[in-house]
C-alpha cells in the first residue's frame, strides 16, 4: 500500500515543513555509521596512525634493549662477585714458604753481622720467655741460628751469672713436674733429663727428690686409677695391663709385681662383698 508523503509526515507527527524523505535518508546514514563503528570496535578498536606505530615500536625496542643490557650487566656483576680465590697447589705453597724462610734468614744474617752478641742474647731471651730451658738446649738453638761458638759461650756464661740459666734448678723443676703430671719413675726421669741435655752429675742430684717410698706411692696411685676402669675384666687381663702401664713409666719389675699384688689383694674383699 503506497502512502503519500503528507500521510507519512502526519503518521510520524512531523511538522509540515519537514520532508519525510529527509528523515528516512538521515536514519539510513546514522544506521550505516553505527554499524561501521561496531565493526571497527569488534575488530580491535581504531587502527593507530603510522607515526604512532613507529613511536610505539621505538619505545618497545628501547625498553627491551635496556632490560637486556641490565640483565647482562647484572650477570657479569654476580659472576665477578662469586668468583673464588685461586687455590694454590702444594708446590706453589711450598715455594711461598721457602721464599718467606729465605727472607727471614737474610734478615737474621744481617742482624747477626751487625751485632753478634745482641743477636745471640735476643735468641736466648725469647727461648727462656717461652719456657725454661737447659744450657744445652739454648746452645743447640744458637748453633741452629749460626751463631759462632765463642759468641754463644759468652752469652750463656753471662746468663748463668745472672741466674737466668740454671741447670740444677731446671732439672729439679723437671723432675717434680714429670712425677706429678705423668707419674714417671726414676729410670724414666733419668732418660728425660738426659734428653734435655742435663749432665749426669746434675741429674743425679735432681733424682734424689724421689726416694723408694715416694716412687712406690706414685706407682700405687697409678695402679689404683687404672683398676677403676677394669672392674669387669678378669684378673689375668688386669695383671697384664697394670704391668704394661707401670713398665712404660719406668718402674722396675720387682716393684711392679709388688704393687699389682697389693692392688688385686685389696680389691678382692670388695668384690666378694
VENQUITA-V676264 format. One record per helix or strand of 2 or more residues. SS is the DSSP state (h for helix, s for strand). FROM is the first residue (numbers start at 1). TO is the last residue. If there is no record, write none. Layout:
ss: <SS SS>
from: <FROM FROM>
to: <TO TO>
//
This chain:
ss: <h h h h h h h h h h h h h>
from: <5 20 50 90 116 135 149 167 186 200 212 235 253>
to: <12 42 81 114 130 144 161 182 195 207 227 248 272>
//
